[in-house]
Amino acid sequence: MEIMQAEETLVCTNRSFGLEHSSLRVLRDRNGKQQVAVDPVGVRPGNWVITMSGSAARYATGNFSILTDLTIGGIIDFWEAENDQSTGNTVTTG
């Protein structure tokens, strides 16, 4: 798993049958590299997410027949970045 940031929705009208009607998102990793992931959870631009790769990415879609090697598995509510700067939103309950 890896932490990445969602940048934008990727509109792809003509696609392989194996992608079905999956939502696609452009993500950026901590080194600035952009990647495309299947988004079964509905992220918004700017959200920090946890991604699954390899065969786990197919299971994370909820449909093993979808052809993907990168899937967003969840939206991060709050985490501490390595450089001691807070990233995300603090969630309060109660």
Secondary structure, 3 states (H helix, E strand, C coil): CEEEEEEEECCCCCCCHHHCCCCEEEEECCCCCEEEEECCCCCCCCCEEEEEECHHHHHHCCCCCCCCCEEEEEECCEEECCCCCEEECCCCCC
